[in-house]
Amino acid sequence: MGGLTEEHRSSWNNNGFLVFPEFVDQQSLACLNTQIDALVAGFANHLSPQATTIFSTTEQSHAQDEWFLSSGATIRPFFEDGAFDAGGKLCVPFAEALNKIGHAMHDLDPTFDHFSRTPDLANLVSQLGVADPLLLQSMVIFKPPRIGGEVACHTDHTFLWTDPPSVIGLWFALDDATVDNGCLWVLPSGHTKPVRSRSRLTASGTVTEVLDPTPYDMKQLVPVEVKAGTLVAFSGLLPHWSAPNTSTTARRAYTLHIIDGTTQYAADNWLQRPRDLPLRGFS
C-alpha cells in the first residue's frame, strides 16, 4: 500500500480507526483459511484434556484459567460457550465449536508469521506512529454460525497495558462481516476518552480494576460491515464490541496486536512472554 492520505490521518486522529478494503488478496486469504483448517483438524485429532476452556468476555471465566493465562507463547484453541451440552460433550461439529485460536500464531506458525510481517503492514504501523513495533498477540477469531458469542465492549489497552498507551489492533476479515453475523462495532472518537478499566494479573488469576464505572453508551456504536480481505486498524484506546452470531454464516477474522517497544509494558498484564520467545518486530 502507499502512504496514508490526509483523509486517513484525519480519520485516525478523530475517529480512532481506519478501514482498508481489499488489503488482503484472494490468494493470501485462501492460504490463511487453508492453514486455519489444518490447525483445527490437528486440534480435533489431538485435543489436550486441558483444552476445554470457554472464552467468554462477558463471563471472564477464562481469565482465571491456566490454559488461557499461559497461552501467550503458544497456539491453543478456546471453545464457544454454546459448544457443549449439559453433559460436557460437544454438541456441534468441532470445526464450528471454536471461539478462537491464540495467541502466538505470528511467531510459531510459518504461514501466519509470513502474513503478519509484510512490508505493507510495517509501513502502515510506522505511519500510525509506532516507533519500535513489537508484535505482541495474534488470534484467529471464529465467531461460528449460531453459537458465536458476544464480545463485550472493551478497549485493548485494558488488557495490553503500556505506559504511555501504544497498542494498535489490526483486524483482518477472512469472511464478509455483517451485522447479522457479528461484525465489529466501534465507538468513533472513543479513543480520546480515558479507559474505564484495567485488567491485572495476580497470583490467583486476573482482576479487573474499574477506573470509571460509567457504562459505554451502546447507542453511539457504529457497525463496521466489511468484505473478506478488508483490514480494520484501530487504536487500543478505541471501545469496540461485537454481537453474537445468530446467522447461518461464519465470520472468521485474524487479529494482530502491536505495541511500541519504546513504552513500558506492564509487568501485571496477563500476557507475559518467556525469555526463550521474546517479542519481535516486522523483521
C-alpha positions as CSV (number, residue, x, y, z in Angstrom):
1,M,0.0,0.0,0.0
2,G,1.1,3.6,-0.4
3,G,1.3,6.2,2.2
4,L,-1.6,7.4,4.3
5,T,-3.6,10.2,2.9
6,E,-4.5,13.3,4.8
7,E,-8.0,11.9,4.9
8,H,-6.6,8.7,6.5
9,R,-4.7,10.7,9.1
10,S,-7.6,12.9,9.9
11,S,-9.9,9.9,10.4
12,W,-7.3,8.1,12.6
13,N,-6.8,11.1,14.8
14,N,-10.5,12.0,15.0
15,N,-12.2,8.6,15.0
16,G,-9.6,6.2,16.1
17,F,-9.9,3.6,13.3
18,L,-9.3,3.1,9.6
19,V,-10.8,0.7,7.1
20,F,-8.8,-0.6,4.2
21,P,-10.9,-2.6,1.7
22,E,-9.1,-5.3,-0.4
23,F,-6.0,-5.1,1.8
24,V,-5.6,-8.9,1.6
25,D,-5.6,-10.5,-1.8
26,Q,-7.6,-13.6,-2.6
27,Q,-4.5,-15.9,-2.7
28,S,-3.4,-14.8,0.7
29,L,-7.0,-15.3,2.1
30,A,-7.1,-18.8,0.7
31,C,-3.7,-19.6,2.2
32,L,-4.7,-18.4,5.6
33,N,-8.0,-20.3,5.5
34,T,-6.3,-23.5,4.4
35,Q,-3.8,-23.2,7.3
36,I,-6.6,-22.5,9.8
37,D,-8.4,-25.6,8.6
38,A,-5.2,-27.6,9.1
39,L,-4.7,-26.3,12.6
40,V,-8.4,-27.0,13.5
41,A,-8.0,-30.6,12.1
42,G,-4.9,-31.0,14.2
43,F,-6.6,-29.9,17.4
44,A,-9.6,-32.2,16.7
45,N,-7.3,-35.2,16.3
46,H,-5.1,-34.5,19.3
47,L,-7.1,-32.4,21.8
48,S,-5.5,-31.9,25.2
49,P,-7.7,-32.7,28.1
50,Q,-7.0,-29.2,29.3
51,A,-8.3,-27.7,26.2
52,T,-11.9,-27.2,27.3
53,T,-11.5,-23.5,28.2
54,I,-14.5,-21.5,27.2
55,F,-13.6,-18.0,26.1
56,S,-16.2,-15.5,27.2
57,T,-15.7,-11.8,27.5
58,T,-19.0,-11.5,29.3
59,E,-18.3,-14.1,32.0
60,Q,-14.5,-13.7,32.0
61,S,-14.1,-17.3,33.5
62,H,-11.2,-18.0,31.1
63,A,-9.2,-15.2,32.8
64,Q,-8.6,-17.5,35.8
65,D,-7.7,-20.5,33.7
66,E,-4.1,-21.6,33.4
67,W,-4.8,-22.9,29.9
68,F,-5.5,-19.3,28.9
69,L,-3.1,-17.5,31.1
70,S,-0.1,-19.4,29.7
71,S,-1.2,-19.2,26.1
72,G,0.8,-16.1,25.2
73,A,3.7,-18.1,23.9
74,T,1.7,-21.0,22.3
75,I,-1.0,-21.7,19.8
76,R,-4.1,-23.1,21.6
77,P,-7.8,-23.5,20.9
78,F,-10.6,-22.0,23.0
79,F,-14.3,-23.0,22.8
80,E,-17.5,-21.2,22.5
81,D,-19.9,-21.3,25.4
82,G,-22.6,-23.0,23.3
83,A,-20.3,-25.7,22.0
84,F,-21.0,-28.2,24.9
85,D,-24.2,-29.8,26.1
86,A,-25.1,-30.2,29.8
87,G,-23.0,-33.4,29.9
88,G,-19.9,-31.6,28.7
89,K,-19.9,-33.2,25.2
90,L,-19.6,-31.2,22.0
91,C,-23.0,-30.5,20.6
92,V,-21.8,-29.0,17.3
93,P,-19.1,-30.2,14.8
94,F,-15.6,-29.5,16.2
95,A,-14.8,-27.0,13.3
96,E,-17.9,-25.0,14.4
97,A,-17.2,-25.2,18.2
98,L,-14.2,-22.9,18.5
99,N,-14.2,-19.3,19.7
100,K,-10.6,-18.6,18.8
101,I,-7.0,-19.9,18.4
102,G,-4.3,-17.9,20.1
103,H,-2.0,-16.2,21.0
104,A,1.4,-16.5,19.3
105,M,0.4,-17.6,15.8
106,H,2.5,-14.8,14.3
107,D,5.7,-16.3,15.9
108,L,5.1,-20.0,15.9
109,D,3.2,-20.7,12.7
110,P,5.1,-20.0,9.4
111,T,2.0,-19.1,7.5
112,F,0.9,-16.5,10.0
113,D,4.5,-15.3,10.6
114,H,4.8,-14.6,6.9
115,F,1.4,-12.9,6.7
116,S,2.0,-10.8,9.8
117,R,5.4,-9.4,8.7
118,T,4.9,-7.8,5.3
119,P,6.4,-4.5,4.2
120,D,2.9,-3.1,3.8
121,L,2.0,-3.8,7.4
122,A,5.3,-2.5,8.6
123,N,4.8,0.7,6.6
124,L,1.2,1.2,7.9
125,V,2.2,0.7,11.5
126,S,5.1,3.1,11.1
127,Q,2.8,5.7,9.6
128,L,0.5,5.3,12.5
129,G,3.3,6.5,14.8
130,V,4.7,3.3,16.3
131,A,8.5,3.9,16.6
132,D,9.6,0.4,17.6
133,P,6.9,-2.0,16.7
134,L,6.6,-5.3,18.6
135,L,4.1,-8.0,17.5
136,L,2.5,-9.0,20.8
137,Q,-0.5,-11.1,20.3
138,S,-2.4,-12.8,17.4
139,M,-5.6,-14.7,17.2
140,V,-8.0,-16.3,14.7
141,I,-11.5,-15.5,15.9
142,F,-14.1,-17.8,14.5
143,K,-17.5,-16.4,15.5
144,P,-19.1,-19.6,14.3
145,P,-22.7,-19.7,12.9
146,R,-25.5,-19.7,15.6
147,I,-23.2,-20.0,18.6
148,G,-20.6,-17.3,18.1
149,G,-20.7,-15.3,21.3
150,E,-20.9,-11.6,22.1
151,V,-17.6,-9.8,22.7
152,A,-18.2,-7.3,25.4
153,C,-17.5,-3.6,24.7
154,H,-13.8,-3.0,25.7
155,T,-10.6,-1.4,24.8
156,D,-7.5,-3.5,24.1
157,H,-5.3,-1.1,26.2
158,T,-7.3,-2.5,29.2
159,F,-5.7,-5.9,28.7
160,L,-2.4,-5.0,27.0
161,W,-1.4,-2.0,29.1
162,T,1.7,0.1,28.2
163,D,2.8,3.4,29.6
164,P,2.1,5.5,27.6
165,P,-0.7,3.7,25.7
166,S,0.6,2.2,22.5
167,V,-1.3,-0.9,21.4
168,I,-2.8,-1.0,17.9
169,G,-5.2,-3.6,16.7
170,L,-5.1,-4.9,13.1
171,W,-8.3,-6.9,12.3
172,F,-8.4,-8.8,9.0
173,A,-11.8,-10.0,7.8
174,L,-11.5,-13.6,6.5
175,D,-15.2,-13.7,5.7
176,D,-17.7,-11.0,4.9
177,A,-18.6,-9.4,8.2
178,T,-22.2,-8.1,8.6
179,V,-24.5,-7.0,11.3
180,D,-26.2,-10.4,11.1
181,N,-23.0,-12.5,11.6
182,G,-21.5,-10.3,14.3
183,C,-19.3,-7.7,12.6
184,L,-17.2,-5.2,14.6
185,W,-18.9,-2.2,16.1
186,V,-16.8,0.8,17.2
187,L,-17.3,4.0,19.2
188,P,-16.0,6.8,16.9
189,S,-13.7,9.2,18.8
190,G,-13.9,6.9,21.9
191,H,-10.1,6.7,21.8
192,T,-10.0,10.3,23.0
193,K,-11.5,9.4,26.4
194,P,-9.8,7.8,29.3
195,V,-10.1,4.0,29.5
196,R,-12.6,2.8,32.0
197,S,-10.9,-0.4,33.3
198,R,-7.6,-2.2,33.7
199,S,-7.0,-5.9,33.8
200,R,-4.2,-7.0,36.2
201,L,-2.6,-10.4,36.6
202,T,-2.5,-11.6,40.3
203,A,-1.4,-14.8,42.0
204,S,-4.9,-16.1,41.6
205,G,-5.7,-15.0,38.1
206,T,-6.7,-11.7,36.7
207,V,-8.7,-8.9,38.3
208,T,-10.4,-6.0,36.7
209,E,-9.8,-2.6,38.2
210,V,-12.7,-0.3,37.4
211,L,-11.4,3.2,36.7
212,D,-14.7,4.7,35.7
213,P,-18.0,2.7,36.3
214,T,-19.9,4.7,33.6
215,P,-21.2,2.2,31.1
216,Y,-20.5,2.8,27.4
217,D,-23.3,4.4,25.5
218,M,-24.0,1.5,23.2
219,K,-26.3,3.6,21.1
220,Q,-23.2,5.5,19.9
221,L,-21.5,2.4,18.5
222,V,-21.5,2.1,14.7
223,P,-21.2,-1.2,12.7
224,V,-18.2,-1.8,10.5
225,E,-19.6,-4.1,7.8
226,V,-16.7,-5.2,5.5
227,K,-15.9,-7.7,2.8
228,A,-13.4,-10.5,3.2
229,G,-9.9,-9.2,2.8
230,T,-10.6,-5.9,4.5
231,L,-8.2,-4.6,7.2
232,V,-9.6,-2.6,10.0
233,A,-6.9,-0.8,12.0
234,F,-7.9,0.7,15.4
235,S,-6.4,2.4,18.4
236,G,-6.0,0.3,21.5
237,L,-8.0,3.0,23.3
238,L,-11.0,2.7,21.0
239,P,-14.0,0.9,22.6
240,H,-15.3,-1.9,20.3
241,W,-17.8,-4.6,20.6
242,S,-19.4,-7.4,18.5
243,A,-22.8,-9.1,18.9
244,P,-23.5,-12.9,18.9
245,N,-23.5,-14.5,15.5
246,T,-27.1,-15.8,15.2
247,S,-26.9,-16.3,11.5
248,T,-26.0,-19.4,9.5
249,T,-22.8,-17.9,8.1
250,A,-19.3,-17.9,9.6
251,R,-17.4,-14.7,10.5
252,R,-13.7,-15.6,10.7
253,A,-11.2,-12.9,11.4
254,Y,-7.4,-12.7,12.1
255,T,-6.3,-10.1,14.6
256,L,-2.8,-8.9,15.4
257,H,-1.9,-6.6,18.3
258,I,1.2,-4.4,18.2
259,I,2.8,-2.3,20.9
260,D,5.6,0.2,20.8
261,G,8.9,-1.1,22.3
262,T,9.7,2.4,23.4
263,T,6.9,2.3,26.0
264,Q,6.8,0.4,29.3
265,Y,4.9,-2.9,29.0
266,A,3.1,-3.6,32.3
267,A,4.5,-6.5,34.4
268,D,1.0,-7.4,35.5
269,N,-0.5,-7.8,32.1
270,W,-1.9,-11.3,31.6
271,L,0.3,-11.9,28.5
272,Q,3.9,-12.3,29.5
273,R,6.4,-13.8,27.1
274,P,9.1,-16.3,28.4
275,R,12.7,-15.3,27.8
276,D,13.1,-18.0,25.1
277,L,10.4,-16.4,23.0
278,P,11.0,-12.7,23.1
279,L,8.8,-10.3,21.2
280,R,9.9,-9.4,17.6
281,G,9.1,-6.7,15.2
282,F,8.5,-6.9,11.5
283,S,11.8,-8.5,10.6
